[in-house]
Amino acid sequence: MISENETVSCYDTHAEAYDLYQSQVVPGYLEMIDLVAEAAHRYLPREPWIIDLGCGTGNASMAILKKIPAKVFLIDGSKRMVRTAVEKISCAYPGAIIGSRVADLSGDDWDEGLGDGAYDAIVSTLVLEHLSFDRYKVAIEKCVRRLVKGGWLLAAEGYAEDGSDMQEWFFQEMEARRLTVDPALSDFVAGLRNDLETHYYTSKVEKAGWWREAGFSEVNVLWQYLCIALMAGRKPS
Ligand SMILES: C[S@@+](CC[C@H](N)C(=O)[O-])C[C@H]1O[C@@H](n2cnc3c(N)ncnc32)[C@H](O)[C@@H]1O
């Protein structure tokens, strides 16, 4: 665990409860994960090499592996999250994991030794919104470097748009769904997230601009559920 990062320590603390909470409480979560897998199926070559950036418990990788054979490299700041992801994936898809590491995505060395132009895709679901804007820009530049020509970044994040109540609506819906989960678990996870998680939100237009500045083309939104959207961008061939 990267102890000084409160957001990461929050996830490290509730790694075991994560899947239940996420699937039942976060609106659109399973649909988003499914569409990441659909996009991998549609856009990637046979047996692609993929980095799961901020892998959490490995749900995006699991969904992709259910659809296509692939090799995945798992990265997250939380040791417990990485351990859970490794256990889940290696049990269901032996041989699919080509590496894993605990690393801070807001730091400079999380991609050390990963190889230039080595990966067909980088998938990142509900992670990049935790990076401050300057670190976000550095992280996506690193993503461009690690991708093969024609490789894809598929990233789902929360967005904030001026003149829209979609964030408020989303959080109200999440609060209503919390009532469907065991109150002890729900209060525990929600309390942690309220106290420790930091988000940096801006608009899709602004982030798409940063993706283009970093070197991505074909930048488009593939899916959106209220304030959460899945964006795709391609490293030019
Ligand atoms: C909402 S979870 C998403 C996990 C997974 N991608 C999924 O869709 O279920 C956010 C994840 O980002 C990780 N994370 C947040 N900030 C990070 C940072 N600076 N460095 C590395 N991991 C980070 C957390 O540890 C957590 O596993």
The ligand as a MOL file (V3000), in Angstrom:
LIG
                    3D

  0  0  0     0  0            999 V3000
M  V30 BEGIN CTAB
M  V30 COUNTS 27 29 0 0 0
M  V30 BEGIN ATOM
M  V30 1 C -12.8940 2.6920 -7.9090 0
M  V30 2 S -11.4830 1.6510 -7.8170 0 CHG=1
M  V30 3 C -11.4790 0.9640 -9.4870 0
M  V30 4 C -10.8300 -0.3830 -9.5360 0
M  V30 5 C -11.0530 -1.1840 -10.8300 0
M  V30 6 N -10.4100 -0.5430 -11.9460 0
M  V30 7 C -12.5160 -1.3830 -11.0830 0
M  V30 8 O -13.0410 -0.8530 -12.0670 0
M  V30 9 O -13.1570 -2.0580 -10.2810 0 CHG=-1
M  V30 10 C -10.1260 2.7620 -7.8550 0
M  V30 11 C -8.7690 2.0520 -7.8030 0
M  V30 12 O -7.7470 2.9960 -8.1070 0
M  V30 13 C -6.6670 2.7720 -7.2470 0
M  V30 14 N -5.9340 4.0470 -7.1440 0
M  V30 15 C -6.4290 5.2540 -6.8280 0
M  V30 16 N -5.4590 6.1840 -6.8540 0
M  V30 17 C -4.3160 5.5380 -7.1930 0
M  V30 18 C -2.9630 5.9430 -7.3670 0
M  V30 19 N -2.5670 7.2030 -7.2080 0
M  V30 20 N -2.0560 5.0000 -7.7070 0
M  V30 21 C -2.4230 3.7080 -7.8780 0
M  V30 22 N -3.6880 3.2620 -7.7220 0
M  V30 23 C -4.6250 4.1650 -7.3730 0
M  V30 24 C -7.2890 2.3320 -5.9400 0
M  V30 25 O -6.3820 1.6220 -5.1220 0
M  V30 26 C -8.4370 1.4660 -6.4460 0
M  V30 27 O -8.0660 0.1240 -6.5910 0
M  V30 END ATOM
M  V30 BEGIN BOND
M  V30 1 1 1 2
M  V30 2 1 2 3
M  V30 3 1 2 10
M  V30 4 1 3 4
M  V30 5 1 4 5
M  V30 6 1 5 6
M  V30 7 1 5 7
M  V30 8 2 7 8
M  V30 9 1 7 9
M  V30 10 1 10 11
M  V30 11 1 11 12
M  V30 12 1 11 26
M  V30 13 1 12 13
M  V30 14 1 13 14
M  V30 15 1 13 24
M  V30 16 1 14 15
M  V30 17 1 14 23
M  V30 18 2 15 16
M  V30 19 1 16 17
M  V30 20 1 17 18
M  V30 21 2 17 23
M  V30 22 1 18 19
M  V30 23 2 18 20
M  V30 24 1 20 21
M  V30 25 2 21 22
M  V30 26 1 22 23
M  V30 27 1 24 25
M  V30 28 1 24 26
M  V30 29 1 26 27
M  V30 END BOND
M  V30 END CTAB
M  END
